[in-house]
Amino acid sequence: MKRVFAILFCILNSVVGLAQQYEVTKSIENDSVYFDLISLRETPLWWQISTIDSLNVTSNFISYGKLHSKDTVFSLVKIPQQETIDTINLQISDFLDFKLRGADPKAQHEVSYPYKIPYSSTSKFEVIQTFKQSFSHDKPTSFYAVDFALPIRTPITASRDGVVIQTEDSFKEAGGRELFDSANYIYILHEDGTFAQYLHLDYKGVIVKQNDIVKAGQHIGYSGHTGFSTRPHLHFVVKNGLGISQEFRFSGYRKWLKTGKRYKGQGDPNLD
């Protein structure tokens, strides 16, 4: 008989920066310890499990997969009871490298997918930094980001259909790299497992909430000047679940947008 003897409440440690809960249940059956993974979220999670080289432990596990909203993965990990003395306090991380992410770490992104320039089609603004530029788009997390010079409180629109997975709009200050983690933002998960980041939004500049379904061109917030920012602007980037930026194209443009050039928006025209 399978005997459940513990429920572990864990906080998501995600490259996406989420802070949502899930549950891991632990049980014993036929001299083995089993771990089940339970989602408490309205949006999906992806897990990755791998062995720890320094540990010589016999275990069976499902190395990668998608956990759907409010779903359960049974027997995610199986560890022979003989491998541990303390089954009461045993956790997956004692034996394996276990990560949960709010977007797909193996997402296959289509470069040609037509993203909408994320502000009203009645507006035209300058690109002040584009792909792989040295000021701040110089690492894998930001290689394929675009910065638009937008006045504070310019309406921001979604570039692609998706679901809101996280928002923040409590920050008020802008400055140097010491404020890197103090930007307001919206993260939107896409159908292909990638997600878009809309960064440096205004204080109280988010008008959507977590789990909202949004359509491309829809008003989602207001631009601002928060976090690591030298001037008011919108930082837009598409990433996979590992936080690595993905090359993309805006609708109607076969090549990268150019720094110093002004571009017409492609969002809802009734926002200005």
C-alpha positions, 0 to 999 in steps of 0.5 A: 500500500502506498503511504503518503507521509509528507507534503512539502510546500516549495517556492518556485525558484525560476529563471523567469523570476516568478514567486508562485507555489507548487506542492511536492507530495512524498510517499513510500511504496514497496521500499521506494520513496516517490515524489509527486508534483502538484501545480497550484497555478493558473498557468503552466510550469516546466520542470528539469531534473538531472543527476548531481555528479558528486552523488552516486545515487540510484534513482528514476525520474522524469527529466523534463516536462510541462506541468499544466495548470492545477495538474499533478505529475505522479511518480516524478521521482523514485528513490529506493528507500535504502539510499537514505536513512532519513525518509521523513526529511528527504527532499528531491534536491538532496539527490538531484538537481531539480528546477521549475520554470515559468516558461519552456527552457527548450522552447523552439522559437520561430524567428519569423513570427510577426511581433507587433511593435508594442505601442499605438499605431498612431505613434512613432518613436525612436529605437535607442538600442537594438540587438547586440549593442554594447551598452546593455544588450551585450549578454545572452539574456539581452542580445535580442532586446530592443529599447524604444525611447517613449515618454513616461506614461506612453500606453504599452501594448502586447506584441503577441497573444499570451497569458500574463504570468507576472507583473510588478509596478511598485518601484519609483526610482531609476538609476545605475546598475544598482537598480537592475532588479528594481524595474517595473515590468509585465511578463507574458507567456506565449503559446510556444513556451517563450515569454516577453518582458516589457520593462521599465514601466511606470509606477502603478503602470500595469493595467493587467494582472497575473493569469489575464489572457491578452491579445496582440495590440491590446493595451497592457500598461504604461511606459516609465523610467524605473530600474537600471535606466538612463532615460525613459524607455521601454525595454522589450525582449523575448526569452525562453525558460532559461532566460536566454533572449530569442531572436525575433522580428517585428511585423513588416520588418525582415531585418533588425530595427535600427538604432536612431530610426523612428518606427510606427507602433502596431498596437491599438490606435485608440490609446493616445 
